[in-house]
Amino acid sequence: MNTHVHHLPEFESATSHVREALQAILHTILFIRSPGPVAPHDVECESFQITYTRIATDDDNPFQVTPSSHQPYQYSHNQQQQQQNIQQAYNLHSQKSDLERKVDEAIETFLRTLTPIGPELMAGNLTVSFYERRARQKLFGLVHQEEKVVWEQWILRVVVNNTPRPMGEDEASVIERQRIQDTAEGMLKSVLLKVFDLAGSEIDHIPPVMYDFEIINSKRADDRDEVYSRVTNLPALINLGS
């Protein structure tokens, strides 16, 4: 089976916003490539004016009352109030689903393994792989092993900018903060739009069986060369000839 590889546009963000941006990208990919029907759950980003859809889990609304299939369910006033109180209490609870925990752990691992590419800049490649498990026989069929067969990969180049943002209230600082915000938000939208574009372009390679995924940090061979390129192209800070 040939592996379909999708390269997404490079995404750059400040340290404070990169986690939420990666959550939006990864959950969007996982929702689009979910095996079988799933319930959608819309999430509004706090750092960006963007809403994305991820797979809903029991943790999203664990106390929801299921209406009868024969007649509409009628809430009493007390039941409505009780449902609201339970939901409000749950919204304050920090428990995460297994899927969300797996995504967050992958993001934290990825951010700890970024490579310096210049002053205040770190970068890395994040890869989402979808695979199916197949049984493999060895030694004349006497030994059975299981292998992962990857059929699709999504590769995202991430640059984390640790440059301190201007915190003043003067016009120049306000404009610069807005520019940084607009740039990051525009790049995030470009990545999400590319995900939707690529997801619908080819689907014949998706296996008709249950499959799994993994999120890993995949280093690029030219990372070291990029560090040298960025450093050598920096503007001169000190003119020794003056």
Backbone as CSV, one residue per row, in Angstrom:
resi,resn,N_x,N_y,N_z,CA_x,CA_y,CA_z,C_x,C_y,C_z
1,MET,0.846,-1.197,0.000,0.000,0.000,0.000,0.881,1.247,0.000
2,ASN,0.644,2.150,-0.946,1.387,3.391,-1.000,0.849,4.376,0.029
3,THR,1.768,5.068,0.683,1.381,6.049,1.690,1.124,7.398,1.040
4,HIS,-0.057,7.955,1.248,-0.372,9.289,0.761,0.172,10.304,1.758
5,VAL,1.029,11.189,1.284,1.659,12.184,2.147,1.144,13.569,1.791
6,HIS,0.613,14.273,2.793,0.102,15.630,2.610,1.004,16.609,3.355
7,HIS,1.549,17.581,2.630,2.373,18.624,3.235,1.519,19.885,3.415
8,LEU,1.369,20.302,4.650,0.570,21.479,4.965,1.437,22.735,4.955
9,PRO,0.833,23.913,4.786,1.602,25.156,4.811,2.301,25.350,6.159
10,GLU,3.460,25.974,6.129,4.192,26.246,7.366,3.370,27.152,8.275
11,PHE,3.417,26.856,9.546,2.679,27.666,10.526,3.655,28.246,11.540
12,GLU,3.548,29.550,11.783,4.395,30.217,12.769,3.516,30.924,13.783
13,SER,3.896,30.818,15.045,3.083,31.408,16.114,3.964,31.748,17.302
14,ALA,3.446,32.659,18.126,4.111,32.961,19.385,3.945,31.783,20.340
15,THR,4.835,31.705,21.305,4.821,30.580,22.244,3.482,30.454,22.961
16,SER,2.894,31.581,23.322,1.667,31.557,24.117,0.465,31.031,23.347
17,HIS,0.521,31.026,22.005,-0.643,30.632,21.206,-0.452,29.333,20.446
18,VAL,0.756,28.799,20.459,1.038,27.662,19.583,0.275,26.404,19.997
19,ARG,0.075,26.187,21.284,-0.627,24.978,21.729,-2.061,24.952,21.230
20,GLU,-2.764,26.063,21.368,-4.156,26.099,20.925,-4.242,25.946,19.405
21,ALA,-3.305,26.543,18.686,-3.302,26.416,17.232,-3.080,24.970,16.807
22,LEU,-2.143,24.284,17.457,-1.883,22.888,17.115,-3.070,21.998,17.482
23,GLN,-3.750,22.306,18.571,-4.957,21.565,18.915,-6.006,21.693,17.809
24,ALA,-6.177,22.913,17.297,-7.158,23.141,16.237,-6.796,22.345,14.987
25,ILE,-5.524,22.348,14.616,-5.093,21.648,13.406,-5.227,20.135,13.563
26,LEU,-4.712,19.611,14.668,-4.717,18.158,14.859,-6.138,17.614,15.011
27,HIS,-6.958,18.287,15.799,-8.323,17.798,15.989,-9.132,17.887,14.689
28,THR,-8.848,18.888,13.856,-9.531,18.985,12.568,-9.166,17.806,11.676
29,ILE,-7.884,17.454,11.631,-7.444,16.307,10.831,-8.086,15.018,11.352
30,LEU,-8.078,14.837,12.662,-8.629,13.611,13.240,-10.136,13.519,13.030
31,PHE,-10.819,14.660,13.059,-12.265,14.640,12.818,-12.569,14.255,11.377
32,ILE,-11.823,14.832,10.446,-12.069,14.554,9.033,-11.755,13.104,8.688
33,ARG,-10.736,12.545,9.339,-10.312,11.176,9.029,-10.805,10.157,10.069
34,SER,-11.827,10.497,10.805,-12.338,9.568,11.808,-12.965,8.354,11.134
35,PRO,-12.684,7.147,11.628,-13.273,5.941,11.039,-14.727,5.783,11.482
36,GLY,-15.626,5.820,10.544,-17.035,5.679,10.892,-17.656,6.998,11.308
37,PRO,-18.966,7.008,11.530,-19.660,8.238,11.925,-19.312,8.654,13.353
38,VAL,-19.117,9.957,13.544,-18.825,10.505,14.867,-19.681,11.743,15.078
39,ALA,-19.830,12.127,16.330,-20.574,13.335,16.657,-19.625,14.528,16.647
40,PRO,-19.995,15.626,15.993,-19.123,16.804,15.957,-19.264,17.652,17.218
41,HIS,-18.188,18.319,17.571,-18.198,19.241,18.708,-17.416,20.486,18.313
42,ASP,-18.096,21.627,18.232,-17.462,22.874,17.818,-16.716,23.515,18.992
43,VAL,-15.516,23.991,18.695,-14.672,24.628,19.707,-14.280,26.019,19.218
44,GLU,-14.517,27.029,20.033,-14.110,28.390,19.711,-12.735,28.660,20.317
45,CYS,-11.794,29.064,19.490,-10.448,29.371,19.980,-10.471,30.632,20.845
46,GLU,-9.662,30.617,21.880,-9.549,31.782,22.741,-8.563,32.800,22.188
47,SER,-7.534,32.327,21.508,-6.487,33.223,21.009,-6.714,33.663,19.571
48,PHE,-7.610,32.987,18.860,-7.882,33.303,17.461,-9.389,33.381,17.243
49,GLN,-9.791,34.182,16.280,-11.205,34.260,15.926,-11.532,33.143,14.942
50,ILE,-11.409,31.929,15.430,-11.601,30.738,14.602,-12.367,29.700,15.413
51,THR,-13.300,29.045,14.759,-14.014,27.919,15.354,-13.713,26.670,14.541
52,TYR,-13.313,25.606,15.219,-13.026,24.357,14.524,-13.875,23.242,15.123
53,THR,-13.962,22.135,14.389,-14.786,21.003,14.811,-13.903,19.816,15.138
54,ARG,-14.144,19.204,16.266,-13.419,17.997,16.641,-14.425,16.895,16.979
55,ILE,-13.901,15.716,17.224,-14.757,14.587,17.566,-15.306,14.768,18.973
56,ALA,-16.607,14.716,19.114,-17.228,14.811,20.429,-17.043,13.507,21.175
57,THR,-16.823,13.611,22.472,-16.687,12.429,23.320,-17.716,12.487,24.434
58,ASP,-17.784,11.424,25.207,-18.721,11.397,26.331,-18.408,12.503,27.330
59,ASP,-17.140,12.913,27.379,-16.765,13.961,28.319,-17.315,15.321,27.928
60,ASP,-17.672,15.506,26.639,-18.190,16.795,26.208,-19.562,17.086,26.812
61,ASN,-20.379,16.054,27.010,-21.692,16.235,27.611,-22.129,14.913,28.228
62,PRO,-21.496,14.492,29.330,-21.735,13.151,29.866,-23.074,12.981,30.554
63,PHE,-23.776,14.072,30.836,-25.028,13.966,31.582,-26.236,14.272,30.710
64,GLN,-26.034,14.263,29.389,-27.134,14.598,28.492,-28.227,13.534,28.561
65,VAL,-29.480,13.983,28.662,-30.615,13.066,28.697,-31.009,12.720,27.273
66,THR,-31.124,11.436,26.971,-31.490,10.993,25.633,-33.000,10.915,25.507
67,PRO,-33.607,11.647,24.563,-35.059,11.605,24.396,-35.531,10.233,23.954
68,SER,-36.782,9.938,24.246,-37.373,8.681,23.803,-37.537,8.690,22.298
69,SER,-37.430,7.514,21.686,-37.587,7.424,20.238,-39.049,7.435,19.821
70,HIS,-39.946,7.330,20.789,-41.373,7.256,20.446,-42.070,8.604,20.582
71,GLN,-41.663,9.419,21.512,-42.320,10.705,21.677,-41.316,11.721,22.214
72,PRO,-41.536,13.015,21.926,-40.603,14.033,22.376,-40.483,14.024,23.890
73,TYR,-39.277,14.241,24.359,-39.046,14.271,25.797,-39.415,15.656,26.323
74,GLN,-40.191,15.703,27.392,-40.638,16.961,27.977,-39.880,17.221,29.273
75,TYR,-39.121,18.321,29.294,-38.432,18.711,30.509,-39.395,19.429,31.441
76,SER,-39.328,19.127,32.721,-39.993,19.976,33.701,-39.044,21.097,34.055
77,HIS,-39.530,22.126,34.753,-38.682,23.256,35.127,-37.544,22.793,36.029
78,ASN,-37.850,21.900,36.967,-36.815,21.414,37.878,-35.760,20.596,37.144
79,GLN,-36.207,19.783,36.194,-35.264,18.978,35.422,-34.346,19.856,34.584
80,GLN,-34.920,20.913,34.004,-34.104,21.836,33.220,-33.045,22.494,34.093
81,GLN,-33.447,22.949,35.279,-32.509,23.613,36.175,-31.424,22.647,36.641
82,GLN,-31.844,21.407,36.948,-30.872,20.412,37.380,-29.874,20.100,36.270
83,GLN,-30.380,19.979,35.044,-29.489,19.721,33.909,-28.501,20.864,33.731
84,GLN,-28.938,22.093,33.865,-28.060,23.254,33.723,-27.002,23.273,34.816
85,ASN,-27.408,22.945,36.035,-26.459,22.945,37.153,-25.376,21.879,36.955
86,ILE,-25.807,20.692,36.501,-24.844,19.622,36.274,-23.869,20.005,35.158
87,GLN,-24.432,20.598,34.096,-23.569,20.968,32.968,-22.580,22.054,33.367
88,GLN,-23.019,23.025,34.156,-22.125,24.080,34.606,-21.014,23.524,35.482
89,ALA,-21.371,22.559,36.330,-20.353,21.950,37.184,-19.344,21.180,36.345
90,TYR,-19.863,20.517,35.312,-18.944,19.753,34.466,-18.020,20.662,33.669
91,ASN,-18.530,21.814,33.226,-17.702,22.733,32.449,-16.500,23.224,33.235
92,LEU,-16.592,23.203,34.557,-15.485,23.631,35.397,-14.521,22.490,35.681
93,HIS,-14.919,21.292,35.283,-14.096,20.120,35.561,-13.024,19.986,34.484
94,SER,-11.821,19.628,34.865,-10.697,19.623,33.936,-10.421,18.256,33.332
95,GLN,-11.277,17.298,33.566,-11.050,15.965,33.031,-11.064,15.973,31.503
96,LYS,-10.148,15.262,30.893,-10.042,15.221,29.448,-10.325,13.815,28.929
97,SER,-10.800,13.752,27.719,-11.028,12.459,27.096,-9.694,11.842,26.696
98,ASP,-9.707,10.552,26.397,-8.488,9.870,25.975,-7.941,10.477,24.690
99,LEU,-8.829,10.819,23.756,-8.395,11.413,22.499,-7.733,12.765,22.737
100,GLU,-8.374,13.601,23.535,-7.817,14.922,23.815,-6.498,14.802,24.562
101,ARG,-6.427,13.855,25.480,-5.179,13.657,26.231,-4.059,13.205,25.304
102,LYS,-4.367,12.344,24.371,-3.360,11.857,23.432,-2.840,12.996,22.561
103,VAL,-3.724,13.868,22.119,-3.321,15.016,21.310,-2.463,15.973,22.124
104,ASP,-2.897,16.293,23.349,-2.148,17.234,24.185,-0.767,16.697,24.549
105,GLU,-0.683,15.408,24.835,0.617,14.819,25.162,1.550,14.859,23.960
106,ALA,1.010,14.631,22.771,1.830,14.697,21.559,2.340,16.116,21.324
107,ILE,1.495,17.111,21.593,1.904,18.502,21.425,3.018,18.863,22.401
108,GLU,2.874,18.466,23.659,3.890,18.786,24.660,5.214,18.108,24.317
109,THR,5.161,16.866,23.886,6.384,16.166,23.484,7.034,16.855,22.290
110,PHE,6.222,17.254,21.339,6.734,17.947,20.151,7.412,19.267,20.518
111,LEU,6.797,20.051,21.384,7.352,21.356,21.748,8.664,21.220,22.523
112,ARG,8.841,20.094,23.215,10.087,19.885,23.958,11.234,19.456,23.046
113,THR,10.926,19.084,21.811,11.967,18.585,20.914,12.203,19.516,19.728
114,LEU,11.790,20.760,19.834,12.004,21.713,18.749,13.492,22.018,18.581
115,THR,13.863,22.386,17.370,15.249,22.684,17.038,15.441,24.190,16.882
116,PRO,16.471,24.779,17.501,16.744,26.215,17.293,17.119,26.478,15.839
117,ILE,16.516,27.482,15.228,16.840,27.849,13.847,17.247,29.312,13.747
118,GLY,17.399,29.988,14.843,17.784,31.383,14.844,17.465,32.015,16.181
119,PRO,17.853,33.273,16.374,17.542,33.964,17.633,16.044,33.978,17.913
120,GLU,15.652,33.438,19.044,14.258,33.409,19.503,13.353,32.563,18.605
121,LEU,13.928,31.698,17.764,13.116,30.880,16.861,13.414,29.403,17.060
122,MET,12.350,28.611,17.161,12.443,27.156,17.264,11.523,26.569,16.198
123,ALA,11.886,25.384,15.702,11.072,24.787,14.640,11.113,23.278,14.720
124,GLY,10.138,22.664,14.066,10.065,21.209,14.000,8.963,20.781,13.052
125,ASN,8.960,19.510,12.709,7.926,18.941,11.851,7.040,18.016,12.668
126,LEU,5.753,18.237,12.592,4.782,17.407,13.299,4.059,16.544,12.268
127,THR,4.061,15.233,12.494,3.473,14.309,11.524,2.347,13.502,12.160
128,VAL,1.194,13.510,11.505,0.059,12.674,11.905,-0.007,11.506,10.922
129,SER,0.120,10.295,11.430,0.088,9.099,10.584,-1.148,8.272,10.905
130,PHE,-1.842,7.859,9.865,-2.971,6.941,10.008,-2.529,5.567,9.503
131,TYR,-2.842,4.551,10.280,-2.385,3.216,9.919,-3.421,2.170,10.318
132,GLU,-3.332,1.033,9.652,-4.142,-0.117,10.036,-3.221,-1.230,10.506
133,ARG,-3.717,-2.073,11.351,-2.931,-3.191,11.882,-3.227,-4.443,11.059
134,ARG,-2.160,-5.089,10.624,-2.313,-6.306,9.825,-1.515,-7.436,10.456
135,ALA,-2.090,-8.613,10.409,-1.394,-9.797,10.915,-0.396,-10.274,9.872
136,ARG,0.779,-10.634,10.339,1.830,-11.112,9.452,2.366,-12.446,9.968
137,GLN,2.543,-13.382,9.073,3.009,-14.711,9.459,4.480,-14.885,9.118
138,LYS,5.191,-15.539,10.027,6.605,-15.847,9.810,6.854,-17.322,10.112
139,LEU,7.971,-17.809,9.669,8.384,-19.187,9.938,7.305,-20.181,9.539
140,PHE,6.977,-20.147,8.253,6.005,-21.088,7.690,4.640,-20.998,8.365
141,GLY,4.291,-19.785,8.811,2.981,-19.583,9.401,2.866,-19.992,10.846
142,LEU,4.000,-20.368,11.463,3.948,-20.802,12.863,3.979,-19.633,13.837
143,VAL,4.503,-18.479,13.406,4.592,-17.299,14.267,3.772,-16.180,13.649
144,HIS,2.896,-15.617,14.449,2.039,-14.532,13.989,2.502,-13.224,14.610
145,GLN,2.686,-12.227,13.782,3.051,-10.900,14.255,2.094,-9.869,13.665
146,GLU,2.058,-8.736,14.329,1.202,-7.648,13.869,2.077,-6.505,13.397
147,GLU,1.732,-5.918,12.274,2.505,-4.809,11.740,1.592,-3.614,11.478
148,LYS,2.201,-2.425,11.533,1.480,-1.201,11.216,1.669,-0.881,9.738
149,VAL,0.583,-0.659,9.054,0.636,-0.279,7.646,0.098,1.149,7.528
150,VAL,1.011,2.082,7.343,0.630,3.501,7.251,0.089,3.784,5.857
151,TRP,-1.106,4.351,5.799,-1.695,4.656,4.499,-1.831,6.161,4.240
152,GLU,-1.626,6.978,5.266,-1.687,8.431,5.038,-0.904,9.159,6.118
153,GLN,-0.224,10.243,5.710,0.507,11.092,6.651,0.229,12.555,6.349
154,TRP,0.119,13.329,7.429,-0.025,14.780,7.333,1.192,15.405,8.009
155,ILE,1.938,16.210,7.270,3.170,16.787,7.783,3.024,18.307,7.881
156,LEU,3.301,18.832,9.075,3.169,20.267,9.333,4.485,20.822,9.849
157,ARG,4.989,21.832,9.192,6.186,22.537,9.647,5.741,23.640,10.607
158,VAL,6.281,23.635,11.826,5.878,24.584,12.864,7.087,25.411,13.284
159,VAL,6.912,26.717,13.312,7.941,27.639,13.803,7.369,28.367,15.011
160,VAL,8.089,28.288,16.129,7.671,28.959,17.359,8.561,30.175,17.565
161,ASN,7.936,31.334,17.640,8.653,32.596,17.774,8.602,33.062,19.220
162,ASN,9.766,33.053,19.880,9.845,33.465,21.283,10.190,34.942,21.460
163,THR,10.171,35.699,20.381,10.479,37.127,20.475,9.456,37.819,21.367
164,PRO,9.895,38.579,22.377,8.939,39.263,23.265,8.050,40.221,22.483
165,ARG,6.776,40.162,22.758,5.839,41.064,22.092,5.847,42.421,22.778
166,PRO,5.690,43.498,22.017,5.630,44.830,22.645,4.404,44.940,23.543
167,MET,4.607,45.366,24.769,3.522,45.402,25.748,3.000,46.799,26.018
168,GLY,3.613,47.807,25.412,3.188,49.186,25.659,1.827,49.480,25.060
169,GLU,1.264,50.601,25.471,-0.036,51.030,24.971,0.090,52.137,23.942
170,ASP,1.320,52.436,23.538,1.507,53.428,22.484,1.045,52.863,21.150
171,GLU,0.845,53.734,20.193,0.270,53.325,18.915,1.132,52.283,18.204
172,ALA,2.445,52.460,18.245,3.340,51.525,17.555,3.242,50.127,18.148
173,SER,3.171,50.024,19.490,3.084,48.723,20.143,1.757,48.039,19.828
174,VAL,0.678,48.810,19.850,-0.644,48.252,19.553,-0.699,47.724,18.123
175,ILE,-0.145,48.494,17.192,-0.144,48.081,15.783,0.687,46.814,15.595
176,GLU,1.840,46.743,16.269,2.706,45.580,16.121,2.055,44.341,16.706
177,ARG,1.405,44.458,17.860,0.707,43.301,18.449,-0.398,42.807,17.528
178,GLN,-1.126,43.752,16.921,-2.201,43.365,16.016,-1.649,42.707,14.756
179,ARG,-0.501,43.187,14.293,0.114,42.594,13.109,0.528,41.154,13.381
180,ILE,1.132,40.924,14.538,1.553,39.576,14.914,0.341,38.650,15.021
181,GLN,-0.724,39.159,15.640,-1.939,38.373,15.811,-2.578,38.036,14.464
182,ASP,-2.686,39.037,13.591,-3.309,38.823,12.280,-2.503,37.849,11.431
183,THR,-1.173,37.934,11.525,-0.324,37.037,10.745,-0.508,35.585,11.182
184,ALA,-0.468,35.351,12.505,-0.638,33.993,13.023,-2.028,33.450,12.692
185,GLU,-3.051,34.285,12.832,-4.411,33.831,12.550,-4.580,33.511,11.070
186,GLY,-3.976,34.333,10.212,-4.049,34.065,8.778,-3.360,32.767,8.404
187,MET,-2.208,32.485,9.033,-1.493,31.243,8.750,-2.279,30.032,9.246
188,LEU,-2.929,30.162,10.397,-3.736,29.061,10.918,-4.920,28.774,9.999
189,LYS,-5.576,29.825,9.513,-6.686,29.631,8.585,-6.218,28.954,7.306
190,SER,-5.026,29.317,6.831,-4.504,28.705,5.613,-4.270,27.215,5.803
191,VAL,-3.750,26.843,6.974,-3.511,25.428,7.251,-4.830,24.662,7.292
192,LEU,-5.824,25.210,8.000,-7.108,24.521,8.124,-7.805,24.388,6.770
193,LEU,-7.738,25.432,5.956,-8.344,25.360,4.625,-7.644,24.320,3.763
194,LYS,-6.316,24.212,3.907,-5.569,23.217,3.152,-5.941,21.805,3.600
195,VAL,-6.196,21.643,4.894,-6.617,20.335,5.402,-7.913,19.901,4.725
196,PHE,-8.895,20.807,4.676,-10.165,20.475,4.042,-9.989,20.201,2.555
197,ASP,-9.119,20.981,1.904,-8.895,20.814,0.477,-8.264,19.450,0.176
198,LEU,-7.244,19.081,0.939,-6.559,17.816,0.705,-7.419,16.613,1.110
199,ALA,-8.196,16.788,2.169,-8.990,15.660,2.668,-10.014,15.194,1.653
200,GLY,-10.531,16.124,0.877,-11.565,15.754,-0.084,-11.046,15.441,-1.464
201,SER,-9.738,15.628,-1.684,-9.193,15.434,-3.025,-9.076,13.953,-3.389
202,GLU,-8.649,13.124,-2.427,-8.509,11.692,-2.673,-8.961,10.921,-1.435
203,ILE,-9.845,9.957,-1.643,-10.331,9.157,-0.522,-10.298,7.659,-0.819
204,ASP,-9.888,7.282,-2.038,-9.893,5.869,-2.410,-8.879,5.060,-1.613
205,HIS,-7.874,5.716,-1.047,-6.835,4.991,-0.319,-7.219,4.695,1.127
206,ILE,-8.333,5.252,1.604,-8.751,5.039,2.986,-9.273,3.608,3.137
207,PRO,-8.722,2.821,4.041,-9.140,1.418,4.167,-10.547,1.295,4.739
208,PRO,-11.292,0.280,4.343,-12.665,0.091,4.831,-12.707,-0.641,6.167
209,VAL,-11.649,-0.532,6.954,-11.590,-1.205,8.257,-11.240,-0.172,9.317
210,MET,-11.344,-0.572,10.579,-10.958,0.322,11.658,-9.450,0.560,11.617
211,TYR,-9.050,1.760,11.923,-7.634,2.102,11.898,-7.316,3.038,13.057
212,ASP,-6.041,3.300,13.236,-5.577,4.102,14.367,-4.678,5.218,13.850
213,PHE,-4.174,6.038,14.761,-3.297,7.135,14.365,-2.206,7.313,15.407
214,GLU,-1.142,8.010,15.007,-0.091,8.417,15.918,0.423,9.785,15.489
215,ILE,0.894,10.556,16.460,1.418,11.897,16.205,2.858,11.927,16.696
216,ILE,3.785,12.207,15.789,5.198,12.162,16.153,5.917,13.395,15.637
217,ASN,7.101,13.623,16.187,7.983,14.681,15.730,8.917,14.090,14.689
218,SER,8.852,14.576,13.465,9.698,14.057,12.391,10.688,15.135,11.972
219,LYS,11.951,14.909,12.268,12.973,15.901,11.972,13.285,15.920,10.485
220,ARG,13.658,17.111,10.017,14.038,17.285,8.626,15.545,17.196,8.480
221,ALA,15.989,16.679,7.368,17.423,16.498,7.155,18.152,17.822,7.048
222,ASP,17.454,18.876,6.639,18.135,20.149,6.411,17.961,21.124,7.560
223,ASP,17.567,20.645,8.752,17.393,21.545,9.885,18.684,22.286,10.207
224,ARG,19.811,21.554,10.208,21.076,22.195,10.542,21.456,23.230,9.492
225,ASP,21.209,22.913,8.215,21.502,23.869,7.160,20.645,25.118,7.294
226,GLU,19.389,24.928,7.756,18.509,26.081,7.912,18.982,26.985,9.032
227,VAL,19.508,26.393,10.107,20.063,27.198,11.193,21.183,28.087,10.658
228,TYR,22.090,27.486,9.886,23.213,28.243,9.327,22.706,29.340,8.397
229,SER,21.699,29.029,7.577,21.174,30.002,6.641,20.553,31.188,7.357
230,ARG,19.770,30.908,8.406,19.114,31.996,9.112,20.123,32.879,9.837
231,VAL,21.146,32.265,10.428,22.135,33.036,11.168,22.974,33.899,10.235
232,THR,23.413,33.319,9.104,24.260,34.073,8.185,23.509,35.190,7.484
233,ASN,22.189,35.085,7.424,21.400,36.123,6.733,20.878,37.184,7.691
234,LEU,21.283,37.114,8.983,20.853,38.134,9.934,21.508,39.466,9.602
235,PRO,20.823,40.584,9.807,21.444,41.887,9.574,22.563,42.130,10.576
236,ALA,23.573,42.845,10.145,24.706,43.143,11.026,24.257,44.049,12.162
237,LEU,24.565,43.626,13.412,24.182,44.429,14.573,25.288,45.393,14.969
238,ILE,26.536,45.046,14.641,27.667,45.900,15.006,28.526,46.110,13.774
239,ASN,28.802,47.341,13.458,29.656,47.661,12.335,31.062,47.828,12.837
240,LEU,31.913,46.758,12.675,33.259,46.805,13.213,34.150,47.735,12.422
241,GLY,33.750,48.097,11.228,34.612,48.933,10.421,34.433,50.412,10.667
242,SER,33.505,50.809,11.500,33.237,52.225,11.734,34.138,52.751,12.836
